[in-house]
Amino acid sequence: MHTKAAATSNGLISRWNSACTRSCPSIRAAWACWAGDYLKEASDLGAPLVGVGLMYAEGYFSQRISEDGWQETVNNMLSFEDLPVLQVLDGSENPLTISVSFPDRTVTAHIWELRVGRVPLYLLDTDLDENTPADRNLTLRLYYSDLDLRIAQEIMLGVGGARALRVLGYDPGVWHMNEGHAAFLTLERARELVAQGLTFEQAIAQTRIGNVFTTHTPVPAGNDEFPLWLVDKNLSNYWPELGLSRDQFVNLAKNQQSWGDTFSMPILALRNSDGRNGVSELHGRVARRMWKFLWPEVEKEEDVPITSVTNGVHTATWLARRVRVLPQ
């Protein structure tokens, strides 16, 4: 079960992990269900869309109630051979790989393809012998509480995901981020242009127009922020590639908290995207209020440049067949 790497596209690239089918239970979360529905609808419409995510080897967790009444979770390892996925190969029939350099190591990932109808979803897998045990676990499960693992996951998703699309031959016109987890893609896109001779300011101005960010979580605690020492530990080799100093890099996403400055993934995405939206009209109002401080020159809350696009679902997935045929 393999697929060859060969693709070109000027369409929309949507960046998220997707819950597409019970036969491939690699991702969990309510927003992942919505993302999967988006891919299905794009397939139905024939829209030029491709998805990128991480291939979580433990997939969904099982829930059970203990004898004393507590809810417990059990993580189940998946066998990729039993899933409807194909490993992407290069022209020599070897697994296609991408790599991301950290200050002290390089992390390599294989690419798996899941077809959602006519739409491909590419998933990165770091469970490789050449990676350290900690790095092999980057694609083990979602929502690590360890912030060191979490920032490395998000670097792999944003930077590694963009590199995966390039090695697959894609040149998307629009790049969408579902929550801030993939926000490092904004910097990777700029880095490509800096390598061609542009300044960072020129590069980010050129790429920002094609970036779209959807915020979901209407409370600060649900938006990823990292202490600056973790930024230094994981990204000190990256900001020179952007032509930036450490302070300039941190200022791209700095958020001042009572306990100290942090690097905020939503702020990174909001500042470097021309398209910004919440997921309902009410949530759009909440998001404008929540992030107004990023636009101090805007006097009225309703003028904050965050719109709203109400979440929808793929109705054929959620309606029983007998209900679907009722109108007929």
Buried (B, 14 or more C-beta within 10 A) or exposed (E): EEBEBEBEBEBBBBBBBBBBBEEBBBBBBEBBBBBBBBBBBBBEEEBBBBBBBBBBBBBBBEEEEEEEEEEEEEEEEBEBEEBEBBBBBEEEEEBBBBEBEBEEEEBBBBBBBBBBEBBBBBBBBBBBEEBEEBBBBBBBBBEBEEEBBBBBBBBBBBBBBBBBBEBBEBEBEBBBBBBBBBBBBBBBBBBBBBEEEBBBEEBBBEBBEBBBBBBBBBEEEEBBBBBBEBBBBBBBEBBEBBBBEBEEBBEBBBBEEEEEBBBBBBBBBBBBBEBBBBBBEEBBBBBBBBBBEBBEEEEEEEEBBBEBBEBEBBEEEEEEEEEEEEEE
